[in-house]
Amino acid sequence: MKLLLVNAINTTKKIESVYPPLGLAYLASALKQHFSDIEIKIIDRDVKAVIEAYLPDAVGVSAVSQNFGRAIEVGHYCRSLNIPVFV
């Protein structure tokens, strides 16, 4: 299974892109411990291009309140490709 985890941030704001998405990293680590056949990628840029190239089986999106609109955009795009999305 290929899982894509998206950190829906505003990459133009330095404060949002300085720190790594530890929550997504912890989630990826736990999933890898419990599922041997899972491939996980974590991204925060070029979301549409990565989705088209990576072709994930599911997409998880993480966002804070001020970036909720970005999370919705990612979700709508994934749903248009019939890719399950969880937030």
N, C-alpha and C positions, 0 to 999 in steps of 0.2 A: 504494500500500500504506500502511495506517495501522498504525503501531507505537507501542505504549505501553510506556514504561520506568518501572518502579516501584522506588522506593527504599524498601525495606521496613524502616522505622525505627519506633522507639517515639516518637511525637510528643509524649508527655507528659514526656519527658526533654529538657531544654533542650540538653544537650551533643550530642545526636543530631540536633537540628534546626537548629543554629546554622550549620553549614557546608554549602554546596551540594554536591550529588552530582557532583563533578568527573569521576569515572569514567564515569558515564552521559552527561554532557555531551560528553566526548571521543568516546565511542562514537557518539552522535547526530551529531556533527560529521563524523566519518569516514564514516558511512553516507550522509549528505547529499552528501558530495563524490563518492561512487561511484554513487549511485542517485538520479537526478533526480526520480523519481516517488514518493518516499517522504515521508510526513508523520509526524513524530515528536513525541510529547508525553511529558514527564517529570513524574512526580508522586510524592508521598509521603503524601498525605492523601486521605480520602474515596474510597478505591480502588474499592469496589463501585459507587458512584454514577458515578464517572468512566468506568469500564468500560461501564456500561449506557448512558451518554450518548454516549461517543466511539465505541463499537463497533469496537475495533481488530481488525486481521487477525491480529496476534500480540502477545504480552506478554512482555517481558523483566523479570526480577526480580533485583535486587541486594540482598544482605543480608550482615551480619556474623554471627558465631556466635551472639551473644546474641539476635538477632532471626530466627534460622532458622525458628522457629515461625510468625512472621508471613509469611515467604516461602512456607512450605508452605500457609498459609491462602489466600493470593493465588493460588497455583498450583491448588489444589483448586477454588476458585471459577471460575477461568478454564476449567479442564477441564470443569466442569459445564456451561459455555456452549459447549463445543467450540471454544475458542480455544487455539491452540498456545501453549505456555509454554516459555521457556528461562530458565535461572538462571545 
